[in-house]
């Protein structure tokens, strides 16, 4: 019996942790960008490097061994190659936003990525989706579009598509490739070690990109910027990436992709709770669709059925 069969609940837990952590990403990023002391590429670079260094230190302390022990040249090649997609996701998203596209257009990465993960898992990992999985994915996409305000009472908010939108789509594609290609490597190395090395390599790739194009490196020097950047490295990067990658031990990439629809939902709720931002009825309807999409997903519905049977058998025993 595989880990996936044994404990889907654990995979769902880790997916939920990643969603919660990424839900806090945009408030922290907005805080840094509004201060204007750290450019977006350096912010991404430091975010990944901080996460990688901290996680490799954790591996060393936890396992009492060097984090490179037991890794072959092939393992490092896979880690370095797959981390390019994590770095590209961040770089392409920022590059797309630099063309002045509306926020709703940039947010489409969160709606596009689950569908791309679903499709790539079919072609690369040979996953065999069923009707309910496909329906759940489509419902989640529709709900995400409402939550992101891409669709509202005024109709479709995306009124034009340009090169910036193509870069955002390329970013979503990169994230999908990172998720799907990581699947087999994670099952060999473990979620913690894989995440530690892959985010470190992602930070190095972004640094090399900045040097190659002679971008100015504006590192955080004020305490508020340092604290916010350190938070980005620990929570929406180290913990979020570890939880996302570790979930692949227990659930399919298709289900993991659907969990990504909860990120914009959580972001909207945090904006409402923390900053008093309006949550419209269309967004509430979208949240209901996203939750419904998760509930009809076969792995989740099967888990809920087992929990219900155990609860009923326990009640009858009493």
Secondary structure, 3 states (H helix, E strand, C coil): CCHHHHCHHHHHHHHHHHHHHHHCHHHHHHHHHHHCCCCHHHHHHHHHHHHHHHHHHHHHHHHCCCCCCCCCHHHHHHHHHHHHHHHHHHHHHHHHHCCCCCHHHHCHHHHHHHHHHHHHHHHCCCCCCCHHHHHHHHHHHHHHHHHCCCEECCEECCCCCCHHHHHHHHHHHHHHHHHHHHHHHHHHHCHHHHHHHHHHHHHHHHHHHHHHCCCCCCCCCCHHHHHHHHHHHHHHHHHHHHHHHHHHHCCCHHHHHHHCHHHHHHHHHHHHHHHCCCCCHHHHHHHHHHHHHHHHCHHHHHHHHHHHHHHHHHHHHC
